[in-house]
Amino acid sequence: MTDFFHPTTQILNELQEIVNLAEELAPPPSSQPISEKIRGQLIPSLYEARTYIELGYYESPTVDISIKKSMLIASDLRDQDFKYAPLFSKLNILKELTTLISKPKITGE
């Protein structure tokens, strides 16, 4: 199996794409509430999840909580302006990937 198709690599690549998208969508740093939500809450939550994923702790509650927190923020942003819908969609995919990889593997009977 090549490194490109390794689940960790796929999740980390997806996570980085989401961070890049969030940074592109964020207004310039200022006192704007949207910028604070993205730069001060959403992106740090994703970095927290990434730390645990890089260490192989997919099943850690922190990964799940951090991604769900990011999804909640993105959902709120999407409700304010539909341009944030792709951000929420990508977070949903990330959540599905981390859920799949954290499920216990069934060994042969």
Secondary structure, 3 states (H helix, E strand, C coil): CCHHHCHHHHHHHHHHHHHHHHHHHCCCCCCCHHHHHHHHHHHHHHHHHHHHHHCCCCCCHHHHHHHHHHHHHHHHHHHHCHHHHHHHHHHHHHHHHHHHHHCCCCCCC
